[in-house]
């Protein structure tokens, strides 16, 4: 027998083990579930996907910028009224 035969088998076996351990696929993690869109969001998304000739200002509807400004203005008016109602007249 050749004295170098067994060390070569060990090196070959070690190389095969390393190659097989690296050949496995990486672990995949499940993605978290998506939140369902509300009905207005679905409509706005469909309008945004339509050609521009059909709906010129869909981004305004989708993000509700004007509606948010109107709500903010109404809140400011209500806060000013509440503050005026709480005012005390000390001149009498």
N, CA, C and O atoms as a GROMACS GRO file, in nm:
protein
  368
    1UNK      N    1   0.082  -0.119   0.000
    1UNK     CA    2   0.000   0.000   0.000
    1UNK      C    3   0.086   0.125   0.000
    1UNK      O    4   0.197   0.128   0.053
    2UNK      N    5   0.033   0.223  -0.058
    2UNK     CA    6   0.103   0.352  -0.068
    2UNK      C    7   0.076   0.432   0.059
    2UNK      O    8  -0.041   0.446   0.097
    3UNK      N    9   0.179   0.486   0.126
    3UNK     CA   10   0.157   0.558   0.251
    3UNK      C   11   0.081   0.690   0.234
    3UNK      O   12   0.030   0.742   0.333
    4UNK      N   13   0.072   0.745   0.114
    4UNK     CA   14   0.003   0.873   0.096
    4UNK      C   15  -0.142   0.856   0.054
    4UNK      O   16  -0.212   0.955   0.030
    5UNK      N   17  -0.188   0.733   0.044
    5UNK     CA   18  -0.324   0.711  -0.003
    5UNK      C   19  -0.428   0.754   0.100
    5UNK      O   20  -0.527   0.817   0.061
    6UNK      N   21  -0.412   0.725   0.225
    6UNK     CA   22  -0.510   0.760   0.327
    6UNK      C   23  -0.520   0.910   0.351
    6UNK      O   24  -0.631   0.961   0.365
    7UNK      N   25  -0.410   0.983   0.358
    7UNK     CA   26  -0.426   1.129   0.374
    7UNK      C   27  -0.498   1.192   0.254
    7UNK      O   28  -0.571   1.289   0.271
    8UNK      N   29  -0.477   1.138   0.136
    8UNK     CA   30  -0.548   1.193   0.019
    8UNK      C   31  -0.697   1.168   0.030
    8UNK      O   32  -0.777   1.254  -0.008
    9UNK      N   33  -0.736   1.051   0.080
    9UNK     CA   34  -0.879   1.022   0.098
    9UNK      C   35  -0.940   1.116   0.203
    9UNK      O   36  -1.054   1.161   0.188
   10UNK      N   37  -0.865   1.145   0.307
   10UNK     CA   38  -0.914   1.238   0.410
   10UNK      C   39  -0.932   1.378   0.352
   10UNK      O   40  -1.031   1.445   0.380
   11UNK      N   41  -0.838   1.422   0.273
   11UNK     CA   42  -0.848   1.555   0.211
   11UNK      C   43  -0.966   1.558   0.115
   11UNK      O   44  -1.041   1.656   0.111
   12UNK      N   45  -0.983   1.451   0.038
   12UNK     CA   46  -1.095   1.443  -0.055
   12UNK      C   47  -1.229   1.443   0.019
   12UNK      O   48  -1.322   1.512  -0.021
   13UNK      N   49  -1.237   1.366   0.127
   13UNK     CA   50  -1.360   1.361   0.206
   13UNK      C   51  -1.389   1.498   0.269
   13UNK      O   52  -1.503   1.542   0.271
   14UNK      N   53  -1.286   1.564   0.320
   14UNK     CA   54  -1.304   1.697   0.378
   14UNK      C   55  -1.350   1.797   0.273
   14UNK      O   56  -1.436   1.880   0.301
   15UNK      N   57  -1.293   1.791   0.155
   15UNK     CA   58  -1.332   1.882   0.047
   15UNK      C   59  -1.476   1.858   0.006
   15UNK      O   60  -1.550   1.952  -0.021
   16UNK      N   61  -1.517   1.731   0.000
   16UNK     CA   62  -1.656   1.700  -0.034
   16UNK      C   63  -1.752   1.750   0.072
   16UNK      O   64  -1.859   1.802   0.040
   17UNK      N   65  -1.716   1.735   0.200
   17UNK     CA   66  -1.802   1.786   0.307
   17UNK      C   67  -1.818   1.937   0.299
   17UNK      O   68  -1.928   1.989   0.316
   18UNK      N   69  -1.709   2.009   0.274
   18UNK     CA   70  -1.716   2.155   0.262
   18UNK      C   71  -1.802   2.194   0.142
   18UNK      O   72  -1.883   2.286   0.152
   19UNK      N   73  -1.784   2.126   0.031
   19UNK     CA   74  -1.860   2.157  -0.090
   19UNK      C   75  -2.009   2.132  -0.068
   19UNK      O   76  -2.092   2.210  -0.115
   20UNK      N   77  -2.044   2.025   0.000
   20UNK     CA   78  -2.186   1.994   0.023
   20UNK      C   79  -2.249   2.090   0.123
   20UNK      O   80  -2.367   2.122   0.112
   21UNK      N   81  -2.172   2.136   0.220
   21UNK     CA   82  -2.229   2.229   0.317
   21UNK      C   83  -2.253   2.366   0.254
   21UNK      O   84  -2.345   2.438   0.294
   22UNK      N   85  -2.173   2.403   0.157
   22UNK     CA   86  -2.190   2.532   0.090
   22UNK      C   87  -2.294   2.526  -0.021
   22UNK      O   88  -2.340   2.630  -0.068
   23UNK      N   89  -2.332   2.408  -0.063
   23UNK     CA   90  -2.424   2.394  -0.175
   23UNK      C   91  -2.570   2.407  -0.135
   23UNK      O   92  -2.656   2.412  -0.223
   24UNK      N   93  -2.601   2.413  -0.008
   24UNK     CA   94  -2.740   2.421   0.032
   24UNK      C   95  -2.796   2.561   0.005
   24UNK      O   96  -2.722   2.659   0.004
   25UNK      N   97  -2.926   2.569  -0.016
   25UNK     CA   98  -2.992   2.696  -0.044
   25UNK      C   99  -3.004   2.777   0.085
   25UNK      O  100  -3.016   2.720   0.193
   26UNK      N  101  -3.000   2.910   0.075
   26UNK     CA  102  -3.014   2.991   0.195
   26UNK      C  103  -3.157   2.980   0.251
   26UNK      O  104  -3.252   2.956   0.177
   27UNK      N  105  -3.168   2.998   0.380
   27UNK     CA  106  -3.299   2.991   0.444
   27UNK      C  107  -3.382   3.112   0.402
   27UNK      O  108  -3.331   3.224   0.397
   28UNK      N  109  -3.508   3.088   0.373
   28UNK     CA  110  -3.598   3.196   0.338
   28UNK      C  111  -3.691   3.222   0.455
   28UNK      O  112  -3.734   3.130   0.524
   29UNK      N  113  -3.721   3.348   0.476
   29UNK     CA  114  -3.810   3.387   0.583
   29UNK      C  115  -3.943   3.428   0.521
   29UNK      O  116  -3.944   3.499   0.420
   30UNK      N  117  -4.055   3.387   0.579
   30UNK     CA  118  -4.184   3.426   0.521
   30UNK      C  119  -4.206   3.576   0.535
   30UNK      O  120  -4.171   3.636   0.637
   31UNK      N  121  -4.263   3.634   0.433
   31UNK     CA  122  -4.288   3.778   0.438
   31UNK      C  123  -4.410   3.804   0.526
   31UNK      O  124  -4.499   3.719   0.532
   32UNK      N  125  -4.416   3.918   0.593
   32UNK     CA  126  -4.530   3.947   0.679
   32UNK      C  127  -4.654   3.970   0.593
   32UNK      O  128  -4.644   4.015   0.479
   33UNK      N  129  -4.771   3.940   0.646
   33UNK     CA  130  -4.894   3.960   0.568
   33UNK      C  131  -4.919   4.108   0.543
   33UNK      O  132  -4.890   4.192   0.628
   34UNK      N  133  -4.973   4.139   0.425
   34UNK     CA  134  -5.002   4.277   0.390
   34UNK      C  135  -5.134   4.319   0.451
   34UNK      O  136  -5.225   4.238   0.468
   35UNK      N  137  -5.143   4.446   0.482
   35UNK     CA  138  -5.270   4.501   0.528
   35UNK      C  139  -5.360   4.521   0.406
   35UNK      O  140  -5.312   4.558   0.299
   36UNK      N  141  -5.487   4.496   0.422
   36UNK     CA  142  -5.579   4.514   0.311
   36UNK      C  143  -5.608   4.662   0.293
   36UNK      O  144  -5.621   4.737   0.389
   37UNK      N  145  -5.618   4.703   0.167
   37UNK     CA  146  -5.648   4.842   0.135
   37UNK      C  147  -5.796   4.868   0.158
   37UNK      O  148  -5.880   4.780   0.138
   38UNK      N  149  -5.826   4.990   0.200
   38UNK     CA  150  -5.966   5.027   0.215
   38UNK      C  151  -6.025   5.055   0.078
   38UNK      O  152  -5.952   5.067  -0.020
   39UNK      N  153  -6.157   5.066   0.071
   39UNK     CA  154  -6.225   5.088  -0.057
   39UNK      C  155  -6.180   5.218  -0.124
   39UNK      O  156  -6.153   5.216  -0.244
   40UNK      N  157  -6.171   5.332  -0.051
   40UNK     CA  158  -6.125   5.454  -0.118
   40UNK      C  159  -5.982   5.443  -0.171
   40UNK      O  160  -5.949   5.499  -0.275
   41UNK      N  161  -5.898   5.370  -0.098
   41UNK     CA  162  -5.760   5.352  -0.146
   41UNK      C  163  -5.756   5.268  -0.273
   41UNK      O  164  -5.676   5.295  -0.362
   42UNK      N  165  -5.843   5.166  -0.282
   42UNK     CA  166  -5.849   5.085  -0.402
   42UNK      C  167  -5.893   5.167  -0.522
   42UNK      O  168  -5.835   5.157  -0.630
   43UNK      N  169  -5.997   5.250  -0.502
   43UNK     CA  170  -6.048   5.333  -0.611
   43UNK      C  171  -5.942   5.432  -0.655
   43UNK      O  172  -5.921   5.452  -0.775
   44UNK      N  173  -5.876   5.494  -0.559
   44UNK     CA  174  -5.772   5.591  -0.593
   44UNK      C  175  -5.656   5.526  -0.666
   44UNK      O  176  -5.600   5.584  -0.760
   45UNK      N  177  -5.620   5.406  -0.626
   45UNK     CA  178  -5.511   5.336  -0.694
   45UNK      C  179  -5.550   5.299  -0.837
   45UNK      O  180  -5.468   5.306  -0.928
   46UNK      N  181  -5.675   5.259  -0.856
   46UNK     CA  182  -5.721   5.226  -0.992
   46UNK      C  183  -5.725   5.351  -1.079
   46UNK      O  184  -5.691   5.345  -1.197
   47UNK      N  185  -5.767   5.462  -1.022
   47UNK     CA  186  -5.768   5.587  -1.099
   47UNK      C  187  -5.627   5.631  -1.133
   47UNK      O  188  -5.602   5.682  -1.242
   48UNK      N  189  -5.536   5.611  -1.040
   48UNK     CA  190  -5.397   5.650  -1.065
   48UNK      C  191  -5.334   5.563  -1.173
   48UNK      O  192  -5.245   5.609  -1.245
   49UNK      N  193  -5.380   5.439  -1.186
   49UNK     CA  194  -5.325   5.349  -1.288
   49UNK      C  195  -5.384   5.376  -1.426
   49UNK      O  196  -5.330   5.331  -1.526
   50UNK      N  197  -5.495   5.450  -1.431
   50UNK     CA  198  -5.558   5.480  -1.560
   50UNK      C  199  -5.473   5.580  -1.638
   50UNK      O  200  -5.393   5.652  -1.579
   51UNK      N  201  -5.490   5.583  -1.769
   51UNK     CA  202  -5.415   5.682  -1.849
   51UNK      C  203  -5.449   5.825  -1.805
   51UNK      O  204  -5.558   5.852  -1.756
   52UNK      N  205  -5.354   5.913  -1.823
   52UNK     CA  206  -5.371   6.052  -1.778
   52UNK      C  207  -5.485   6.123  -1.848
   52UNK      O  208  -5.541   6.218  -1.793
   53UNK      N  209  -5.521   6.081  -1.966
   53UNK     CA  210  -5.629   6.146  -2.038
   53UNK      C  211  -5.764   6.123  -1.970
   53UNK      O  212  -5.857   6.203  -1.987
   54UNK      N  213  -5.776   6.015  -1.894
   54UNK     CA  214  -5.903   5.986  -1.828
   54UNK      C  215  -5.919   6.062  -1.697
   54UNK      O  216  -6.028   6.114  -1.669
   55UNK      N  217  -5.816   6.071  -1.618
   55UNK     CA  218  -5.821   6.138  -1.488
   55UNK      C  219  -5.701   6.232  -1.475
   55UNK      O  220  -5.589   6.184  -1.455
   56UNK      N  221  -5.719   6.362  -1.486
   56UNK     CA  222  -5.603   6.452  -1.483
   56UNK      C  223  -5.539   6.466  -1.346
   56UNK      O  224  -5.416   6.471  -1.338
   57UNK      N  225  -5.616   6.474  -1.239
   57UNK     CA  226  -5.559   6.498  -1.106
   57UNK      C  227  -5.592   6.385  -1.010
   57UNK      O  228  -5.667   6.405  -0.915
   58UNK      N  229  -5.537   6.268  -1.034
   58UNK     CA  230  -5.566   6.155  -0.947
   58UNK      C  231  -5.481   6.157  -0.822
   58UNK      O  232  -5.522   6.102  -0.719
   59UNK      N  233  -5.364   6.219  -0.828
   59UNK     CA  234  -5.280   6.220  -0.708
   59UNK      C  235  -5.346   6.299  -0.596
   59UNK      O  236  -5.330   6.267  -0.478
   60UNK      N  237  -5.420   6.402  -0.632
   60UNK     CA  238  -5.492   6.481  -0.532
   60UNK      C  239  -5.597   6.395  -0.462
   60UNK      O  240  -5.611   6.403  -0.340
   61UNK      N  241  -5.669   6.313  -0.538
   61UNK     CA  242  -5.769   6.224  -0.478
   61UNK      C  243  -5.703   6.118  -0.392
   61UNK      O  244  -5.751   6.087  -0.283
   62UNK      N  245  -5.594   6.064  -0.441
   62UNK     CA  246  -5.531   5.953  -0.370
   62UNK      C  247  -5.477   5.995  -0.235
   62UNK      O  248  -5.496   5.925  -0.136
   63UNK      N  249  -5.411   6.106  -0.231
   63UNK     CA  250  -5.348   6.146  -0.105
   63UNK      C  251  -5.439   6.238  -0.024
   63UNK      O  252  -5.405   6.270   0.090
   64UNK      N  253  -5.551   6.279  -0.078
   64UNK     CA  254  -5.651   6.359  -0.006
   64UNK      C  255  -5.589   6.483   0.056
   64UNK      O  256  -5.612   6.514   0.173
   65UNK      N  257  -5.512   6.554  -0.022
   65UNK     CA  258  -5.443   6.673   0.028
   65UNK      C  259  -5.543   6.783   0.061
   65UNK      O  260  -5.536   6.843   0.168
   66UNK      N  261  -5.634   6.809  -0.030
   66UNK     CA  262  -5.733   6.915  -0.006
   66UNK      C  263  -5.824   6.879   0.110
   66UNK      O  264  -5.859   6.966   0.190
   67UNK      N  265  -5.863   6.755   0.121
   67UNK     CA  266  -5.949   6.713   0.231
   67UNK      C  267  -5.877   6.730   0.365
   67UNK      O  268  -5.938   6.771   0.463
   68UNK      N  269  -5.750   6.699   0.368
   68UNK     CA  270  -5.673   6.716   0.493
   68UNK      C  271  -5.661   6.864   0.528
   68UNK      O  272  -5.670   6.901   0.645
   69UNK      N  273  -5.640   6.949   0.427
   69UNK     CA  274  -5.633   7.094   0.454
   69UNK      C  275  -5.765   7.146   0.508
   69UNK      O  276  -5.767   7.228   0.600
   70UNK      N  277  -5.876   7.098   0.452
   70UNK     CA  278  -6.008   7.142   0.497
   70UNK      C  279  -6.033   7.096   0.641
   70UNK      O  280  -6.085   7.172   0.722
   71UNK      N  281  -5.998   6.972   0.673
   71UNK     CA  282  -6.014   6.924   0.810
   71UNK      C  283  -5.930   7.005   0.908
   71UNK      O  284  -5.976   7.037   1.017
   72UNK      N  285  -5.808   7.038   0.869
   72UNK     CA  286  -5.721   7.118   0.955
   72UNK      C  287  -5.780   7.256   0.977
   72UNK      O  288  -5.777   7.308   1.088
   73UNK      N  289  -5.834   7.316   0.869
   73UNK     CA  290  -5.894   7.449   0.882
   73UNK      C  291  -6.014   7.444   0.976
   73UNK      O  292  -6.032   7.533   1.059
   74UNK      N  293  -6.098   7.341   0.962
   74UNK     CA  294  -6.214   7.328   1.049
   74UNK      C  295  -6.173   7.307   1.195
   74UNK      O  296  -6.237   7.360   1.286
   75UNK      N  297  -6.068   7.230   1.217
   75UNK     CA  298  -6.019   7.211   1.353
   75UNK      C  299  -5.967   7.342   1.412
   75UNK      O  300  -5.989   7.370   1.530
   76UNK      N  301  -5.898   7.420   1.330
   76UNK     CA  302  -5.848   7.549   1.378
   76UNK      C  303  -5.961   7.644   1.414
   76UNK      O  304  -5.954   7.714   1.514
   77UNK      N  305  -6.066   7.647   1.331
   77UNK     CA  306  -6.182   7.732   1.358
   77UNK      C  307  -6.250   7.687   1.486
   77UNK      O  308  -6.287   7.769   1.570
   78UNK      N  309  -6.268   7.557   1.503
   78UNK     CA  310  -6.333   7.505   1.624
   78UNK      C  311  -6.249   7.535   1.747
   78UNK      O  312  -6.304   7.568   1.852
   79UNK      N  313  -6.118   7.525   1.736
   79UNK     CA  314  -6.031   7.556   1.850
   79UNK      C  315  -6.037   7.704   1.885
   79UNK      O  316  -6.035   7.740   2.002
   80UNK      N  317  -6.044   7.790   1.784
   80UNK     CA  318  -6.053   7.935   1.809
   80UNK      C  319  -6.186   7.969   1.876
   80UNK      O  320  -6.190   8.053   1.965
   81UNK      N  321  -6.294   7.904   1.832
   81UNK     CA  322  -6.425   7.928   1.895
   81UNK      C  323  -6.423   7.882   2.041
   81UNK      O  324  -6.474   7.952   2.129
   82UNK      N  325  -6.365   7.767   2.066
   82UNK     CA  326  -6.360   7.715   2.204
   82UNK      C  327  -6.276   7.808   2.292
   82UNK      O  328  -6.309   7.830   2.408
   83UNK      N  329  -6.170   7.861   2.236
   83UNK     CA  330  -6.085   7.951   2.312
   83UNK      C  331  -6.158   8.083   2.339
   83UNK      O  332  -6.144   8.140   2.448
   84UNK      N  333  -6.234   8.130   2.242
   84UNK     CA  334  -6.310   8.255   2.259
   84UNK      C  335  -6.421   8.236   2.361
   84UNK      O  336  -6.452   8.328   2.436
   85UNK      N  337  -6.483   8.119   2.366
   85UNK     CA  338  -6.590   8.091   2.462
   85UNK      C  339  -6.536   8.087   2.605
   85UNK      O  340  -6.609   8.120   2.698
   86UNK      N  341  -6.413   8.047   2.622
   86UNK     CA  342  -6.353   8.037   2.755
   86UNK      C  343  -6.297   8.169   2.805
   86UNK      O  344  -6.258   8.180   2.921
   87UNK      N  345  -6.292   8.268   2.718
   87UNK     CA  346  -6.235   8.397   2.758
   87UNK      C  347  -6.323   8.461   2.866
   87UNK      O  348  -6.445   8.452   2.860
   88UNK      N  349  -6.260   8.524   2.962
   88UNK     CA  350  -6.330   8.587   3.074
   88UNK      C  351  -6.313   8.737   3.062
   88UNK      O  352  -6.202   8.788   3.042
   89UNK      N  353  -6.427   8.809   3.075
   89UNK     CA  354  -6.422   8.955   3.068
   89UNK      C  355  -6.404   9.009   3.211
   89UNK      O  356  -6.495   8.997   3.293
   90UNK      N  357  -6.289   9.066   3.239
   90UNK     CA  358  -6.256   9.113   3.374
   90UNK      C  359  -6.276   9.264   3.388
   90UNK      O  360  -6.245   9.320   3.493
   91UNK      N  361  -6.327   9.332   3.286
   91UNK     CA  362  -6.342   9.479   3.294
   91UNK      C  363  -6.468   9.518   3.366
   91UNK      O  364  -6.481   9.636   3.398
   92UNK      N  365  -6.560   9.434   3.393
   92UNK     CA  366  -6.684   9.471   3.462
   92UNK      C  367  -6.669   9.467   3.610
   92UNK      O  368  -6.765   9.495   3.682
   0.00000   0.00000   0.00000
